[in-house]
């Protein structure tokens, strides 16, 4: 929370604080703009030449920046030197945990991914075995990136993360090896291990790199295996008192025939918009699962989320997955079967229009509830299904929403898709590492236009 203007009147930063603020401003400019000369730093910061010279010297001595070249072939001397951030000053690890898999990304201090590794996990095996397999995946990715050790680790997982303790909440559907892995990472590495709900990380990715780059306030509605939501108000994630903000799968909605309970979201919004429910809806419209399900693209990752549920029609998400894909370990890391169904419906044009319209009507029920409480002005349909439906699905949701809510809301398709959780984890790790290394001088003083 920012202090009122009157509270800051007449206050002057100490020399140490001023240096810290100037250093951070220069580092942020180097991150967003790329390598710069001292003269360019002077122009962009508005600082004096001696002040810029001092901060350049300090940042070089700290190992945060280095000379990376010269500004032009016709120029020589100190004023032509280009300075850039030493990206290998720290290595970051982002983890995307699913029930049946783990994806690891190792990035540098600028958030550029140097190595990535995905492996299947047997959730029915011993938790210790799953944890050991996951730790081996982390080690393999670090070795591939040439990183001796991580500086910061960020983990995205399904479930409630207690804001007070930073630990997964005790709910029946929390995967035991997820809890064990986070504990093992903290004990083994001795570095900061940040744990965040997966959908919250996806929202960070959509805001930084995706469909919400122009929004400080929006809601991400995650449509993957399960359903979820993330709330960003005035640029900040809102997690709630117990970390449960956005558990939209439990939202009571018409059309399910029952109500959700404290132990499961059967009968809630998940029963209308979860992957299994969407597959059942496709069957009602005569869409063939076999025709819709094709080979998984190599650059896409699984989505997760939510408590176990039974879909409309009684088919569970796991049952549908088993029916549509070979029972191999690799197949278990695939995305939700409804993703391929939605993509096929979009590609089918008029033949898929009725199905997409019915699906949009269901999604609009959840969006209308969100808008009635928060009035975010923008809702991003994220996850593999939201991204796969594209503008065709988002526009239909907008039409149905206009009949349910008087509040003007921009409904957009997500741009990052199933990789949003992993990207969000890398960005969260980058923010934490930079806050430590660049100095905790407060929020960013420079924003890229």
N, C-alpha and C positions, 0 to 999 in steps of 0.2 A: 504494500500500500504506500502510495507516495504521500509525503507530508504536505499539508496545505501551504500555499505560497508564502503566507505570512511567517510560517515556521522557519523558512530558509532565509528570510530577509536579514541582511547584515552579516551573514555567516561567511567566513573566508576559509578555504581549505588550507591545511597545514602544508608546508613544503613537501613532506613525504607523501601526503595524500594527492597533492597536485601532480607529483611525478608519477604516481601509480595510475592516475586517471589519464595522463598524457601517454604513458606507455601502452595502456590498454587500447586507447584510441588509435595509436599508430599500428598496433598489432591487428586490430579489426580491419583497418584500411588495407593492410597487406594481405589479409585473408580474403577480403571481398574483391579487391582490385588486382591482386597479383603483385609481383615485384615492382618496387617504386624506388626512385632516387630520393636522396635527402631533400632536394629541391621540391620534388613532387609532394613529399610528406609535409613540407613547410606550407605549400599552397593549400593542400587539402585539410590540414589541421588548423591553419591560421596561427600556428606557433612561430616564435622567433627562430632565426637560424641557429643561435647558440643553444636554445632549448632542444631543437631537433637534433643537433650534433650530440648533445649530452644523452638524449634518450637512445639514439642509435648505438652509442658506445655501451650504455647500460645493457641493452637488449642483446648485443653481441657477446658481452661478457657473461650473460646469463645463459648463453647457448640457444636463445630463442630465434635470432635472426642471423643471417650470414650474407656475404656478398655472393650473388648468383650470376653476375654478368655485368655488362655495361649497356648504357642506354642507346648508344649509336656508334657506328663505325667512325664517324668524324669527330667524336668527342673522347677526351681522355681526362684522367685526373679524378680526384675524390668526388667531385660533384656529379660525375657520370656513373658512379657505381650504383648498380641495382641491388637492393636489399630484398630478401624474401624470408619467409618463416621457415625454420628448420623443421620440416614435416616429420622427420624421424626422431625428433626430440622425445616423442612419446608414442606408444602404440596402444590402440583402443580395441576392445573386443565387444561385439554386439552379439547377443544370443536370441534366437527365436525358438521358443520351446513349444512343442506340440505334444499331444498324447503319444503319437507314434514316431516322432522324429525330432531332431534338433538341427538347426542351421546356425553356423558360426561364421561371422565376418570379422576380419582383422583389418583395421584401418589406421592411417597415420593421424597426426595431430590436426590435419585439415579435414579429416573425415573421408579421405579417399580410400576406398577399399583396396587392400593389397592381396588378400586371399579370402576365399570363401569355401566352406565345406558343409555338406549336408549328409547325414546318415540316418537310417531308420533305427528306431528303438522298439524293442518288444515290451509293451506295457504290462503284459501278463507275466513277465519274468520277475526275478527278484529285483527290488529297488536298488540294491547295492551294485548289481550287474549293470543296470541301466545307467547309474551314476558314473561307474567306471568307463563305460562306453562313451558317455557324453564328455567326460574329462579328456579322454583320448582324442576326441574330435577337436576339442579346443587346442590341445597340444599340436595336433597335425596342422591346424590352420595357422597357428603361431609360427611353426617351423617353415611353412610354405611362404609366409610373409617375411621371413628373416628377422622376426621379432624375438629377442631373448626373453622378454617378459612383458605382460600388459601393465599399463599405467592405470587404466580404469576399465571396468567391465560393466555393461548394462544388459539386463536380462528382461525380456518380454515374455510373460506367461499368462495363461488364462486364469481367471479367478480374482478374488478381492485381495488387494494389497493394503494392509493397514497403514494409514499415513503416519501413525505415531511410532510404529515399530519397524516399518519397512519390510514386514514379513507377510507371506501369504496367509490369508485368513483360514480358519478351520471350518471348511465346508466339505460336504460329503464328496463332491466331485473333483476336489483338488487331487492332481496326480502326485502320488507319493514321491516319485523320483525327482519331480521338479523341486520339491522342498529339500530333498537330500542334496541335489546338485548345487543349489544356491548356498547351502551350508558348507558344502565341500569346497566351493570356490572361495568363500570367505576365509575358511580355515587354511587352505593350501597356498593361496596367492598372497594374502596379507595386504591386498590393495582394495580400493573402494569398489564394492559390488552393488550397483544400483538395481533394484527390482521394481518393475513397473507393470501394470496391467497392459496386455498386448494391444488393446484397442486404443488406449491412451498414447502408446508409442506410434501407432498408425496415424493418429491425428497429428502428431508432431511432424511426421513425414509428409502428410498432405499439406500442412501449413508451410513447411519450408520448401518442399520440392514439387508439390502437386497442385490439386485443384483449389486449395484455399490460400494460396500465396498472397492474395489481396485482401484477406479477411483477418481481423483480430478477434472477431466473435463468430463462431460457427459450431455446428454439431456434426460429428462424423457418425453416420449410421453404418455399422459394420455388418455386411451380409456375406457370410462364409459358411463353414460347417454350421456355425451357430450365429446368433445375433448379439450385438452389443452396441454401445454408443460411447462416445467421448465428448465431453463438453469443454469448449474453449471460450472463455469470456474475457474480453479485454486483453487478449494475448496470453492468458494463463490457463493451464489445465485446472479444472475443478474436480476434485476427487471425492468430496463428501466426507462426512464424519467418520465413516468406517471404510472408505475406499470403494463404496458401492455406487457412486454416481455412474449412470449409464447402463445399469443392468436391466436393459429394456426387454430382455427375453421374458422377464417376470411381469411385464405390463399386461393386465387383464384387457382383452379385446373381444369384440363380438366375433362369432363365426367359428369358435373352437369347441363349443359344447360343454366346456368345463372351465374351471379357474385354476390358476397356478397355486402352488403352495410354497411354504418356506423351504421345503426339501427338494423342489424341482420346478421347472418352468413349463411342465405340461399344461396346456390350456392357455398359456400366455402368448405374447407376440411371437415367441420362438416357434410355436406350433403353426403359425401362419407363414413365417418368412425364413425359417431355418432351411437348410439344404434338403432335408428329407421331405419337408412339407412342400417345397417347390417342385421336387420330383413327382410327388403325388398329384400336385396340381397339373403338371405336364401330362401325366397319364390321363387325367380327366379330359384334357383337350386333345387326346389322341396322338401326343408326341411320343416318338419311339426313343427310349433310353439308348438302345443299341446304336441308333443312327447318330445320336448326339454325342456320345462319349467317344473321344478319339485319343490319340497319344498325347501325353503331357508335354508341353513345351519345356525345353531344357532350362530356360531362364526364369521360370515361375516357381514359386515356393508355396508351401501349404499355408492355409489359414486355419484358425482354430476358433475356440471360444465357446463359452457357455456351459451350462450344466447338461447332463444327459437328458434327453427328451424323447417322447414319442410324437411322431408327426401325425397330421390329420390323415386318417385312413389306417393308422396303426403301424406304419413301417418306420422303424428307427433309422436314424442317419447311418449307423454302422451297418444295418441290414441292407440298406440300399447300396452302400459302398461295396459290400461283399458281393452283391448280386451283379454289379456292373463292372467290376474290375477283377483281374486275377489275384488270387490270395498270396501274393509274394510280398516280401518285406519292402521292396522298392515301391510297389503299388500303394502301400499304406502311407507313404509320404505325399501322395498326390492331393490335389485340391478337392473341394467339394464337388460331387457329381452334378449338382445343379448348375455349376458354372458352365459346363459344356452344353447343358440343355438351354440355358439362357442365350449363350452365344449362337447356338444353332437357330433359335427362334428369331433372333435379330437378323441373322443372315437369310432366313427364309422369307423375309418381307411380309407380304399380306398373309401368308400361311401361318406365321407365328404371331400375328397381331393380337388375336383374341387371348392367347396365353399371356403375352406381355401385358395386356390391359388388365387382366385379372390379377396378375402378380403386382402390378402397380397399385391397384386398389387396396391390396393387402398392406403393402409397404406404406401407403399414405396414411393408414390408421396409426401406425407408430409415429410417423413424422408429425401428424396433426397433434398428437399428445405432447410431443416434444415442444412444438411451437406454442401450444396453449400455456405451457409452464414457463418456457425460457424466451420465446420470441427471438431466436438467434439471427433471423434474417437470411441465413444460409445453412443448408443441410447438404452434406457431401455423402453420396452413396458409395461407401468404401468396400474393401474386401474383394475377393475374386468375382463374386456375383454382381456387386454394384458396379465394379469396373467393367466387367464383361457385358453388362446391359447397356453401357454407354449412354449417349444422349437419347437413344430410343426409349430406354426405360426411364431415365430421369425426367424427360418431357412428359411422359404419361403420368408419373407420380405428381408432377406439378399440376396437371389437369385435375386429377382426383383430389389433390390437396386443396385446390381453390374452391371445391364444393364443400369441404369440411371445415375450413378455417378462414376467417376474414383477414388474417395476417399475411402480408406479402412475404413470401419466402422463396429464395433462389435455391432450387434443387439442382445439384450438379453430380455428374458421375465422377467417381474417384479416378485419379490419374496414376497412382502408384500401385494399386492392386494388392495382390497377396504378398508382395515384397515390402509392404509398408511397415510391418512390424520390425523386420530386420533393419530397414533403413532408419526407422525411428530410434532403435536401440543404439545404432552407431552415432546418431546425432546427439542423443542424450549423453552418451559417454564422452563425445567431443566437448559438449558444453561443460560437463563437470571437470574434465581435464584442463580445459582452457581457463576456467574460473580459478583453478588452483595455480596453474603455471603463469597465467597472465596477470594474476592479482585480483583479489576480490574487491574491486573498486566500485561495485554496484552494478546496475544493469547496463546494457550496451549503450554507449554514448554515440554510436554511429550506426545508422541503418541504411542498408543498400536500397536505393530508390527502386 
